[in-house]
Amino acid sequence: MKRIPLAIGGLAALLIAGAALADSVAHRDAAFMKDAAHAGAMEIEGAQLALSKTSSAEVRNFAQHIIEDHTQAAKELSELAASKGVKLPEGPSLAQRAKLKMLGSHDGAKFDQKFAETIGVGAHEDAVKLFSKESGKAKDADVKAFASKTLPTLQHHLEMARALQTTTGKS
């Protein structure tokens, strides 16, 4: 007789756990939010580094755009992730930190070229790819809306970065 209540209790626990999993955001969408947080943090830190190292008005202008736009997107992403119960990383990934460290080792025109290449074009190509994929395949409507809303800004940054890369390549 004691086994029946235990079995019913275990079944109830499984049903409750299953319902909680069904309500949570899909693993893919949670992974996107974490990857987006890493990417945004790398771009903000790289742009802050540029503001401290460059003497180029063009690099400074681009970096300021990055900081403003990505700070706003990070705030929106943080609010979205909190509403979905997803804990976001607080900075760039280990690999991204290594790229930032390498970038910081350059000065002058070489820094500007590497910034345009690494943070400008490289990071934004990756971000556009990430957000494009998620805007088409996200399971969660709010995550999909965030990816779709943010994508045009990232595409604009990529265009700006390509122009900056051309300019800094001539310096």
C-alpha positions, -999 to 999 in steps of 0.1 A, spaced: 0 0 0 28 24 7 41 20 -28 10 35 -44 13 69 -28 50 70 -36 43 62 -72 16 88 -74 39 114 -58 67 105 -82 43 108 -111 31 142 -99 67 154 -96 74 143 -131 43 160 -145 52 193 -126 88 191 -139 76 184 -174 52 214 -173 80 237 -161 103 225 -189 75 232 -214 71 267 -201 108 275 -203 125 289 -233 139 264 -259 175 254 -254 183 268 -288 168 302 -279 186 303 -246 219 295 -263 212 323 -288 206 348 -259 239 337 -243 258 339 -275 243 373 -283 253 386 -248 289 374 -253 290 391 -288 276 423 -276 300 425 -246 330 419 -269 319 446 -292 313 471 -264 347 463 -248 364 466 -281 348 499 -289 357 512 -254 393 502 -261 391 520 -294 380 552 -277 410 550 -255 436 542 -282 426 558 -314 433 593 -327 411 587 -358 378 606 -358 362 579 -380 372 551 -356 360 571 -327 327 578 -344 322 541 -352 332 530 -317 307 555 -302 279 540 -324 288 505 -313 288 515 -276 254 532 -278 236 507 -299 250 476 -282 244 490 -247 208 495 -256 205 460 -272 222 445 -241 197 461 -218 168 447 -240 184 413 -241 189 413 -203 153 421 -197 142 394 -222 165 368 -207 153 376 -172 117 372 -183 125 338 -197 146 326 -167 179 326 -187 210 337 -169 233 356 -193 271 357 -192 285 390 -179 312 396 -205 330 383 -236 338 346 -238 374 334 -231 382 333 -268 368 368 -273 388 381 -244 419 367 -261 410 386 -293 405 418 -273 439 414 -256 456 409 -290 438 440 -303 449 460 -274 485 452 -281 485 474 -312 488 511 -314 483 539 -340 472 531 -375 478 494 -369 453 494 -340 428 512 -362 432 486 -389 429 457 -364 399 473 -347 381 477 -380 390 441 -390 383 424 -356 355 443 -339 341 460 -370 339 434 -398 347 401 -381 325 404 -350 296 420 -370 297 393 -397 294 367 -369 266 387 -352 246 392 -384 249 355 -391 238 347 -355 208 371 -355 197 362 -390 196 325 -381 176 332 -349 152 356 -365 141 328 -388 143 298 -365 136 310 -330 108 290 -312 100 317 -287 81 347 -303 98 372 -280 133 359 -288 124 360 -325 111 395 -323 143 407 -305 166 390 -331 145 405 -359 145 440 -344 182 440 -337 194 426 -370 190 458 -391 213 477 -367 239 450 -368 237 450 -406 242 488 -406 272 484 -383 287 458 -407 283 483 -436 299 510 -415 327 486 -405 335 476 -441 338 513 -450 360 519 -420 381 489 -429 387 504 -464 396 538 -448 419 524 -422 435 501 -447 447 532 -466 462 549 -436 
